């Protein structure tokens, strides 16, 4: 099952080739649209869907992030069906061309020719505004002439109009050196990487000077450029532009599997993303798994960035690479996003396993519970108890049963508290457990592996006392689940156990606890309502226990008695009592 969050999805064919990349505000809803009734799809989509053999996805923080990541992946993999369906919907980069006297221009194509690419930008207007700023600050060539040393020294080229209007220093004619030209390029690299504070300061001074000289149009133009710079470089739509050439690795562990996510950040945006899973050997260390994960990515991509951010430190160091765990700022946010993707893969694979291999899925959950709670055996049979009363009235208790981590509703049981007067949860718990397990032993039906008590240390202590008296405390295991912090109470341990909020163990414990509470409250509410009806009927003269029983057995509720006709009531009670009932509830007219 896909998550209902923003992200990017990728369709693969049977050879494992990516054939389509798309973005979505809601991944699950968007992908399901491709698998609806065939007559609702376009011809192109029907052809594409027929080729789909697998699906991958990447979770992002927002729709804008999904938009840019979609573009990055399209440029990276050039999927077949994106070419047919994209309608020119690609986003611009600013390129510093790898050549002598580099040109700087906008391009929608990402070509691996050694050139430097910055972006992508969310709109052509934005990219052109940045190029206009560069053009107003620096004098660069725009021609495609081959400016090798031989052509320049031979005087093959002459200056053009750009030189005369001071837009270019004419390197083609040898009027500027390669060193001076490359000095400008180095400053532009800094500008594109986000090192713009000095430039903004300079623009503010120019804007104030223009305004003081009453050149308001010029001042407004400069102000617009400042706003564009601040808007673009304050925060990238995917990551901060100052983060460059960084690899992020995260792992999430679950029983004998690990789920990993890898992201590569280049020039301030995510250019690669991959999620994968690992089957673990017994007692495999987290550091070892991280080392294997990094090695696997290195084998797939052929390189690693100089800076590597990880969720777990690897077993081995990598020469020339700085490996660390992020603790704050934008890099910590990157790591959190990577972990979010790893968890999304885990969720997806577990859902598939639940559908395709339910027995294996159940065995995994029970084994995880055994490990988390340090049980001696798998909790195949679990029972949970909950008490209900209001200021000591109508005290009841409920027992719910889970088998193989799922509710077994046919085994649920209600208890009326018989020996306890008033609101005494501890004594009520002792009575219910004594009655429940004495009966199970007398009938030879066996005992559960785990008993869950809804409450804290007091309730757990009362449960253990009851189980000790009937001689089965050493045959079952008992825990409590306190509501306030969802802490697990284990008898004999001073400190409570706090499980991960997303762990399957805590989710099952909360499920069985909430089910016991629901079941008990429903029984208590019904009993209380019945008690109120009995009390009200008995207050009518002439109605005793036998008459009250006949009325409730026939009409089922006090409301139906009130709504019944005189004849209907008289048929059960006789005319005299029917007249008293209609007099109490109105409508005294005799038929």
C-alpha positions as CSV (number, residue, x, y, z in Angstrom):
1,X,0.0,0.0,0.0
2,X,1.3,3.4,-0.9
3,X,1.2,6.2,1.6
4,X,-1.2,9.1,1.2
5,X,1.5,11.8,1.1
6,X,3.3,13.9,-1.6
7,X,5.9,12.0,-3.5
8,X,7.3,10.8,-6.8
9,X,6.5,7.3,-8.3
10,X,8.3,5.3,-10.9
11,X,6.9,2.5,-13.1
12,X,9.3,-0.2,-14.2
13,X,9.0,-2.9,-16.9
14,X,9.9,-6.6,-16.6
15,X,13.5,-5.8,-17.3
16,X,13.7,-3.4,-14.4
17,X,13.9,-0.3,-16.6
18,X,12.1,2.8,-15.5
19,X,9.4,3.6,-18.1
20,X,7.6,6.5,-16.4
21,X,8.2,8.9,-13.6
22,X,5.3,11.0,-12.1
23,X,4.6,13.3,-9.2
24,X,1.6,13.3,-6.9
25,X,0.0,15.3,-4.1
26,X,-1.3,11.9,-2.8
27,X,0.7,8.9,-4.0
28,X,-1.9,6.3,-3.3
29,X,-4.8,8.1,-5.0
30,X,-2.7,9.1,-8.0
31,X,-1.2,5.6,-8.7
32,X,-4.6,3.9,-8.2
33,X,-6.0,6.1,-11.1
34,X,-3.8,4.1,-13.5
35,X,-5.4,0.8,-12.5
36,X,-9.1,1.9,-12.8
37,X,-11.5,0.7,-15.5
38,X,-9.6,0.5,-18.8
39,X,-12.1,2.7,-20.7
40,X,-11.3,5.6,-18.4
41,X,-7.6,5.7,-19.5
42,X,-6.2,7.3,-22.6
43,X,-4.7,5.1,-25.3
44,X,-1.2,6.0,-24.3
45,X,-1.9,5.2,-20.6
46,X,-3.4,1.9,-21.5
47,X,-0.2,0.9,-23.4
48,X,2.0,2.1,-20.6
49,X,0.0,0.3,-17.9
50,X,0.3,-3.0,-19.9
51,X,4.1,-2.7,-19.6
52,X,4.2,-2.1,-15.8
53,X,5.9,-4.9,-13.9
54,X,7.0,-3.1,-10.7
55,X,6.5,0.2,-8.8
56,X,8.9,2.4,-6.8
57,X,8.2,5.6,-5.0
58,X,9.9,8.4,-3.0
59,X,8.2,10.4,-0.3
60,X,8.9,14.1,-0.1
61,X,7.8,17.0,2.2
62,X,5.7,19.0,-0.2
63,X,4.1,19.1,-3.7
64,X,6.9,21.5,-4.8
65,X,9.5,19.0,-3.7
66,X,7.7,16.4,-5.7
67,X,7.6,18.6,-8.7
68,X,11.4,19.2,-8.7
69,X,12.3,15.6,-7.8
70,X,10.2,14.3,-10.6
71,X,12.1,16.6,-13.0
72,X,15.5,15.4,-11.6
73,X,14.6,11.7,-12.1
74,X,13.2,12.3,-15.6
75,X,16.6,13.9,-16.5
76,X,18.4,11.0,-14.8
77,X,16.6,8.1,-16.3
78,X,14.9,9.6,-19.4
79,X,11.9,7.1,-19.1
80,X,10.3,6.1,-22.4
81,X,6.7,7.2,-21.5
82,X,7.8,10.5,-20.1
83,X,8.9,11.5,-23.5
84,X,5.5,10.7,-24.9
85,X,3.4,12.2,-22.1
86,X,5.4,15.1,-20.6
87,X,4.3,17.8,-23.1
88,X,7.5,19.6,-22.8
89,X,7.1,19.9,-19.0
90,X,10.8,20.0,-18.0
91,X,12.4,22.7,-15.9
92,X,15.4,24.9,-16.6
93,X,19.0,24.6,-15.4
94,X,21.7,27.2,-15.5
95,X,24.8,25.7,-17.1
96,X,28.5,26.7,-16.8
97,X,29.7,25.1,-20.0
98,X,32.9,23.0,-19.8
99,X,35.1,24.9,-22.4
100,X,37.7,27.5,-22.6
101,X,36.2,30.9,-21.7
102,X,33.0,29.2,-20.4
103,X,29.6,30.4,-21.5
104,X,26.7,30.6,-19.0
105,X,23.2,29.8,-20.3
106,X,19.9,28.2,-19.5
107,X,19.1,24.7,-20.7
108,X,16.3,22.2,-20.2
109,X,18.7,19.3,-21.0
110,X,21.0,17.7,-18.5
111,X,24.0,16.4,-20.5
112,X,26.8,14.5,-18.8
113,X,29.7,16.3,-20.6
114,X,31.5,17.7,-17.5
115,X,29.6,21.0,-17.5
116,X,28.3,22.4,-14.2
117,X,24.5,22.4,-13.7
118,X,22.7,24.6,-11.2
119,X,19.0,24.2,-10.4
120,X,16.5,23.1,-11.6
121,X,14.5,26.3,-11.3
122,X,10.8,26.3,-10.7
123,X,10.1,28.6,-13.7
124,X,11.8,29.9,-16.8
125,X,11.2,33.5,-15.6
126,X,13.1,32.7,-12.4
127,X,16.1,31.3,-14.2
128,X,16.2,34.2,-16.7
129,X,16.1,36.6,-13.8
130,X,19.2,35.0,-12.4
131,X,20.9,35.1,-15.8
132,X,19.9,38.8,-16.1
133,X,21.6,39.5,-12.8
134,X,24.7,37.7,-13.9
135,X,24.6,39.6,-17.2
136,X,24.3,42.9,-15.4
137,X,27.3,42.1,-13.1
138,X,29.7,40.3,-15.4
139,X,30.9,40.6,-19.0
140,X,30.8,37.2,-20.5
141,X,30.7,35.8,-24.1
142,X,27.5,34.4,-25.5
143,X,28.9,33.2,-28.9
144,X,29.7,29.6,-29.7
145,X,33.0,30.3,-31.3
146,X,35.8,27.8,-30.7
147,X,38.2,29.9,-28.6
148,X,41.3,27.8,-28.6
149,X,44.7,29.5,-28.3
150,X,45.5,29.1,-32.0
151,X,42.4,30.8,-33.3
152,X,42.7,33.7,-30.9
153,X,46.4,34.3,-31.6
154,X,45.9,34.1,-35.4
155,X,43.3,36.9,-35.2
156,X,40.7,34.8,-36.7
157,X,37.8,36.5,-34.9
158,X,36.9,40.2,-34.6
159,X,34.9,41.9,-31.9
160,X,31.1,42.0,-32.0
161,X,28.3,44.3,-30.9
162,X,28.4,42.8,-27.3
163,X,31.9,44.2,-26.9
164,X,30.8,47.7,-28.0
165,X,27.8,47.8,-25.6
166,X,30.1,46.5,-22.8
167,X,28.4,43.1,-22.5
168,X,31.6,41.1,-23.3
169,X,35.3,41.6,-22.8
170,X,36.0,40.1,-26.3
171,X,38.2,37.0,-25.3
172,X,37.8,36.0,-29.0
173,X,40.1,38.9,-29.9
174,X,42.5,38.4,-27.0
175,X,41.3,41.6,-25.2
176,X,41.0,39.7,-21.8
177,X,43.0,36.9,-20.4
178,X,41.8,33.5,-19.5
179,X,42.7,34.1,-15.8
180,X,40.7,37.4,-15.7
181,X,37.7,35.7,-17.4
182,X,37.8,32.6,-15.0
183,X,37.9,35.0,-12.1
184,X,34.4,36.2,-13.1
185,X,33.3,32.6,-13.5
186,X,34.5,31.7,-10.0
187,X,32.4,34.6,-8.6
188,X,29.4,33.4,-10.5
189,X,29.8,29.9,-9.1
190,X,29.6,31.4,-5.6
191,X,26.5,33.4,-6.6
192,X,24.8,30.2,-7.9
193,X,25.7,28.3,-4.8
194,X,24.0,30.9,-2.6
195,X,26.9,33.0,-1.4
196,X,25.0,36.2,-2.2
197,X,25.1,38.3,1.0
198,X,27.8,40.6,-0.3
199,X,25.9,41.0,-3.6
200,X,22.6,41.8,-1.9
201,X,24.4,44.4,0.3
202,X,25.9,46.0,-2.8
203,X,22.4,46.1,-4.5
204,X,20.8,47.7,-1.4
205,X,23.4,50.5,-1.5
206,X,22.7,51.0,-5.3
207,X,18.9,51.0,-4.6
208,X,19.2,53.6,-1.8
209,X,21.4,55.8,-4.0
210,X,18.9,55.5,-6.9
211,X,16.0,56.4,-4.6
212,X,17.9,59.4,-3.1
213,X,18.5,60.6,-6.7
214,X,14.8,60.2,-7.5
215,X,15.5,57.4,-10.0
216,X,12.5,55.5,-8.8
217,X,12.3,53.2,-11.8
218,X,15.9,52.1,-11.5
219,X,15.4,51.7,-7.7
220,X,12.4,49.5,-8.3
221,X,14.3,47.4,-10.8
222,X,17.1,46.8,-8.3
223,X,14.6,46.0,-5.5
224,X,13.0,43.3,-7.8
225,X,16.4,41.7,-8.3
226,X,17.0,41.7,-4.5
227,X,13.7,40.1,-3.9
228,X,14.4,37.4,-6.6
229,X,17.8,36.6,-5.0
230,X,16.4,36.5,-1.5
231,X,13.4,34.3,-2.6
232,X,15.6,31.9,-4.5
233,X,18.5,31.5,-2.1
234,X,16.7,31.8,1.3
235,X,15.6,28.1,0.9
236,X,15.7,25.6,-1.9
237,X,12.4,23.9,-2.7
238,X,14.1,20.6,-2.0
239,X,17.2,21.3,0.1
240,X,19.3,24.3,0.9
241,X,21.5,25.3,-2.0
242,X,24.6,25.4,0.1
243,X,24.4,21.6,0.5
244,X,26.4,20.3,-2.4
245,X,27.7,16.8,-3.2
246,X,26.3,15.0,-0.2
247,X,25.1,11.4,0.1
248,X,22.5,10.4,2.7
249,X,22.1,6.8,3.9
250,X,19.4,5.8,6.4
251,X,18.3,2.4,7.8
252,X,15.2,1.2,9.6
253,X,15.4,-2.2,11.3
254,X,12.5,-4.6,11.8
255,X,13.1,-8.1,13.1
256,X,15.4,-9.9,10.5
257,X,15.1,-7.2,7.8
258,X,16.5,-3.8,7.3
259,X,15.0,-1.1,5.0
260,X,17.3,1.5,3.6
261,X,17.1,4.8,1.7
262,X,19.9,6.5,-0.3
263,X,19.7,10.1,-1.6
264,X,22.3,12.1,-3.5
265,X,22.3,15.9,-3.3
266,X,24.0,17.8,-6.0
267,X,24.0,21.5,-6.3
268,X,21.3,22.0,-3.8
269,X,18.8,19.4,-5.0
270,X,18.1,15.7,-4.8
271,X,19.3,14.1,-8.0
272,X,19.1,10.4,-7.0
273,X,16.9,8.4,-4.6
274,X,16.8,4.7,-4.0
275,X,15.1,2.6,-1.4
276,X,16.0,-1.1,-0.8
277,X,15.7,-3.8,1.8
278,X,18.1,-6.4,3.2
279,X,17.4,-9.9,4.7
280,X,19.7,-10.0,7.8
281,X,21.6,-12.9,9.2
282,X,21.3,-13.7,12.9
283,X,22.8,-11.0,15.2
284,X,24.0,-8.8,12.3
285,X,25.1,-5.5,13.7
286,X,23.6,-2.2,12.5
287,X,27.1,-0.8,11.7
288,X,27.8,-3.9,9.5
289,X,24.5,-3.5,7.6
290,X,25.3,0.2,7.0
291,X,28.7,-0.7,5.6
292,X,27.1,-3.2,3.3
293,X,24.5,-0.6,2.2
294,X,27.1,2.0,1.4
295,X,29.1,-0.6,-0.5
296,X,26.1,-1.6,-2.5
297,X,25.3,1.9,-3.5
298,X,28.9,2.5,-4.5
299,X,28.8,-0.6,-6.7
300,X,25.5,0.6,-8.4
301,X,26.5,4.3,-8.9
302,X,30.2,4.0,-9.4
303,X,31.0,6.9,-6.9
304,X,30.4,8.3,-3.5
305,X,30.2,12.0,-2.5
306,X,32.9,13.5,-0.3
307,X,30.4,14.0,2.5
308,X,28.2,11.2,3.7
309,X,25.4,11.6,6.3
310,X,24.2,8.4,7.9
311,X,21.6,7.2,10.4
312,X,24.0,4.6,11.9
313,X,27.8,4.8,11.8
314,X,29.2,2.2,9.4
315,X,31.6,-0.5,10.6
316,X,34.4,0.6,8.2
317,X,35.9,4.0,7.4
318,X,36.1,5.1,3.8
319,X,39.3,6.9,2.8
320,X,38.8,10.4,1.7
321,X,35.1,10.5,2.7
322,X,33.7,12.4,5.7
323,X,31.1,10.2,7.3
324,X,29.0,11.6,10.2
325,X,25.5,11.6,11.8
326,X,23.7,14.9,11.3
327,X,22.6,16.5,14.6
328,X,21.0,19.8,13.5
329,X,20.0,22.1,10.7
330,X,19.2,21.3,7.1
331,X,21.3,18.2,7.0
332,X,19.4,16.7,9.9
333,X,16.2,17.5,7.9
334,X,17.7,15.6,5.0
335,X,18.4,12.6,7.2
336,X,14.8,12.7,8.5
337,X,13.5,12.8,5.0
338,X,15.6,9.8,4.1
339,X,14.4,7.9,7.2
340,X,10.8,8.8,6.2
341,X,11.4,7.1,2.8
342,X,12.9,4.0,4.5
343,X,9.9,3.7,6.7
344,X,7.6,4.1,3.7
345,X,9.3,1.2,2.0
346,X,9.0,-0.9,5.2
347,X,5.3,-0.1,5.5
348,X,4.7,-1.0,1.8
349,X,6.6,-4.3,2.0
350,X,4.8,-5.3,5.2
351,X,1.4,-4.6,3.7
352,X,2.3,-6.7,0.7
353,X,3.5,-9.5,3.0
354,X,0.3,-9.3,5.0
355,X,-1.8,-9.8,1.8
356,X,0.5,-12.4,0.1
357,X,1.9,-14.2,3.0
358,X,-0.4,-13.7,6.0
359,X,1.2,-16.6,8.0
360,X,4.7,-15.2,7.6
361,X,3.4,-11.7,8.4
362,X,1.8,-13.0,11.7
363,X,4.9,-14.9,12.6
364,X,7.1,-11.8,12.1
365,X,4.8,-9.7,14.4
366,X,4.7,-12.3,17.1
367,X,8.4,-12.8,17.1
368,X,8.9,-9.0,17.3
369,X,6.6,-8.9,20.3
370,X,8.5,-11.7,22.0
371,X,11.7,-9.8,21.5
372,X,10.4,-6.4,22.5
373,X,8.6,-7.7,25.7
374,X,11.3,-10.3,26.5
375,X,8.8,-13.1,26.6
376,X,9.7,-16.8,26.9
377,X,7.3,-17.8,24.2
378,X,5.4,-16.3,21.3
379,X,2.2,-14.6,22.5
380,X,-0.1,-16.5,20.2
381,X,-3.0,-16.3,22.7
382,X,-3.3,-13.0,24.5
383,X,-6.0,-11.7,26.9
384,X,-6.7,-8.2,28.1
385,X,-8.9,-7.1,31.1
386,X,-10.6,-3.8,31.8
387,X,-12.9,-2.7,34.6
388,X,-15.8,-0.2,34.2
389,X,-18.0,1.6,36.8
390,X,-19.3,5.0,37.6
391,X,-18.8,6.0,41.2
392,X,-19.0,2.4,42.1
393,X,-22.4,1.7,40.4
394,X,-22.9,-1.3,38.1
395,X,-19.3,-2.5,38.3
396,X,-18.4,-4.8,35.4
397,X,-15.3,-6.1,33.7
398,X,-14.4,-7.2,30.2
399,X,-12.0,-9.8,28.8
400,X,-11.0,-9.7,25.2
401,X,-9.0,-12.4,23.4
402,X,-6.5,-12.0,20.6
403,X,-5.2,-15.1,18.7
404,X,-2.3,-14.7,16.3
405,X,-2.3,-10.9,16.9
406,X,-6.0,-10.5,15.8
407,X,-9.2,-10.2,17.7
408,X,-11.1,-13.5,18.4
409,X,-14.5,-12.0,19.2
410,X,-16.2,-15.3,19.9
411,X,-14.0,-15.7,22.9
412,X,-14.8,-12.2,24.4
413,X,-16.3,-12.4,27.9
414,X,-18.3,-10.0,30.2
415,X,-18.2,-10.2,34.0
416,X,-20.6,-8.7,36.6
417,X,-18.6,-7.9,39.7
418,X,-20.1,-9.9,42.5
419,X,-17.9,-9.7,45.6
420,X,-16.7,-6.1,45.5
421,X,-18.7,-3.1,46.9
422,X,-18.0,0.4,45.5
423,X,-15.2,1.5,43.1
424,X,-12.3,-0.8,43.9
425,X,-10.4,-1.5,40.7
426,X,-7.7,-3.7,42.5
427,X,-10.3,-6.0,44.2
428,X,-12.4,-6.1,41.0
429,X,-9.3,-7.2,39.0
430,X,-8.5,-9.9,41.5
431,X,-12.1,-11.3,41.3
432,X,-12.3,-11.3,37.5
433,X,-8.9,-13.0,37.0
434,X,-9.6,-15.6,39.7
435,X,-13.0,-16.5,38.1
436,X,-11.6,-16.5,34.5
437,X,-8.6,-18.7,35.0
438,X,-10.1,-21.0,37.7
439,X,-12.8,-21.8,35.1
440,X,-10.3,-22.3,32.2
441,X,-8.2,-24.8,34.4
442,X,-11.3,-26.6,35.6
443,X,-12.4,-27.1,32.0
444,X,-8.9,-28.0,30.8
445,X,-8.8,-25.4,28.1
446,X,-5.2,-24.2,28.7
447,X,-3.9,-20.8,29.5
448,X,-2.9,-17.7,27.4
449,X,0.8,-17.0,26.8
450,X,0.3,-13.3,27.7
451,X,-2.1,-11.4,30.0
452,X,-2.4,-7.6,29.4
453,X,-3.8,-5.5,32.2
454,X,-5.3,-2.1,31.3
455,X,-3.6,0.0,34.1
456,X,-0.5,0.8,36.0
457,X,1.5,-0.9,38.7
458,X,-1.4,-1.2,41.2
459,X,-3.6,-3.1,38.8
460,X,-0.7,-5.3,37.6
461,X,0.2,-6.0,41.3
462,X,-3.5,-7.0,42.0
463,X,-3.5,-9.3,38.9
464,X,-0.2,-11.0,40.0
465,X,-1.6,-11.6,43.5
466,X,-4.7,-13.3,42.0
467,X,-2.6,-15.5,39.7
468,X,-0.3,-16.4,42.6
469,X,-3.3,-17.5,44.7
470,X,-4.6,-19.8,42.0
471,X,-1.1,-21.1,41.3
472,X,-0.5,-20.1,37.7
473,X,1.7,-17.0,37.9
474,X,4.7,-19.1,36.8
475,X,2.7,-20.5,33.8
476,X,1.7,-17.2,32.2
477,X,3.3,-13.8,31.6
478,X,1.7,-10.6,32.7
479,X,2.3,-6.9,31.6
480,X,0.4,-3.7,32.1
481,X,-0.2,-0.9,29.7
482,X,-0.7,2.5,31.3
483,X,-2.7,5.0,29.3
484,X,-0.9,8.3,30.1
485,X,2.4,7.6,28.4
486,X,1.6,4.2,26.9
487,X,4.3,2.7,29.1
488,X,4.6,-1.0,29.5
489,X,4.6,-2.3,33.1
490,X,6.6,-5.5,33.7
491,X,6.3,-7.2,37.1
492,X,9.5,-7.2,39.0
493,X,11.1,-4.4,37.1
494,X,11.4,-0.9,38.7
495,X,11.4,1.0,35.4
496,X,8.7,0.9,32.8
497,X,9.4,-0.1,29.2
498,X,8.8,2.6,26.5
499,X,8.3,1.2,23.0
500,X,8.7,3.1,19.8
501,X,5.4,4.8,19.0
502,X,5.5,3.2,15.5
503,X,6.4,-0.3,16.6
504,X,4.1,-3.1,15.7
505,X,4.3,-4.4,19.3
506,X,2.9,-1.2,20.8
507,X,0.2,-0.9,18.2
508,X,-1.1,-4.4,19.0
509,X,-0.9,-3.8,22.7
510,X,-2.9,-0.5,22.2
511,X,-5.4,-2.3,20.0
512,X,-6.1,-5.1,22.5
513,X,-6.3,-2.5,25.4
514,X,-8.7,-0.2,23.4
515,X,-10.8,-3.2,22.4
516,X,-11.1,-4.3,26.0
517,X,-12.1,-0.7,27.0
518,X,-14.7,-0.5,24.2
519,X,-16.2,-3.9,25.0
520,X,-16.4,-3.2,28.7
521,X,-17.8,0.3,28.3
522,X,-20.5,-1.0,25.9
523,X,-21.6,-3.7,28.4
524,X,-21.5,-1.2,31.3
525,X,-23.6,1.3,29.3
526,X,-26.2,-1.3,28.4
527,X,-26.4,-2.6,32.0
528,X,-26.8,1.0,33.3
529,X,-29.5,1.7,30.8
530,X,-31.3,-1.5,31.8
531,X,-31.0,-0.5,35.5
532,X,-32.5,2.9,34.8
533,X,-35.4,1.4,33.0
534,X,-36.1,-1.1,35.8
535,X,-35.9,1.6,38.4
536,X,-38.4,3.8,36.6
537,X,-40.9,1.0,36.0
538,X,-40.8,-0.2,39.6
539,X,-41.7,3.4,40.8
540,X,-45.1,2.9,39.1
541,X,-47.7,1.5,41.5
542,X,-48.7,-2.1,40.9
543,X,-45.5,-3.0,38.9
544,X,-43.3,-5.6,40.6
545,X,-40.4,-7.7,39.4
546,X,-42.5,-10.2,37.4
547,X,-44.5,-7.5,35.6
548,X,-41.4,-5.5,34.9
549,X,-39.7,-8.6,33.4
550,X,-42.7,-9.3,31.2
551,X,-42.7,-5.7,29.9
552,X,-39.0,-5.5,29.2
553,X,-38.9,-8.9,27.6
554,X,-41.8,-8.0,25.3
555,X,-41.0,-4.3,24.4
556,X,-37.1,-4.6,24.8
557,X,-36.7,-1.0,26.1
558,X,-38.3,1.7,28.2
559,X,-38.6,3.9,25.1
560,X,-40.8,1.3,23.4
561,X,-43.0,1.0,26.5
562,X,-43.6,4.7,26.5
563,X,-44.5,4.7,22.7
564,X,-46.8,1.6,23.0
565,X,-50.6,1.9,22.8
566,X,-52.9,1.3,25.8
567,X,-54.1,-2.0,24.2
568,X,-50.5,-3.3,23.6
569,X,-49.6,-2.6,27.2
570,X,-52.9,-4.0,28.6
571,X,-52.4,-7.2,26.7
572,X,-49.2,-7.8,28.8
573,X,-50.2,-6.3,32.2
574,X,-53.9,-5.9,32.3
575,X,-56.0,-2.7,32.1
576,X,-55.3,-1.3,35.6
577,X,-51.5,-1.3,35.2
578,X,-51.7,-0.2,31.6
579,X,-53.8,2.8,32.8
580,X,-51.1,3.6,35.4
581,X,-48.3,3.5,32.8
582,X,-50.1,5.7,30.4
583,X,-50.9,8.1,33.2
584,X,-47.2,8.3,34.1
585,X,-46.1,8.9,30.6
586,X,-49.0,10.9,29.2
587,X,-51.8,9.9,26.8
588,X,-54.3,8.7,29.4
589,X,-57.1,8.3,27.0
590,X,-58.6,4.8,27.3
591,X,-59.4,2.9,24.2
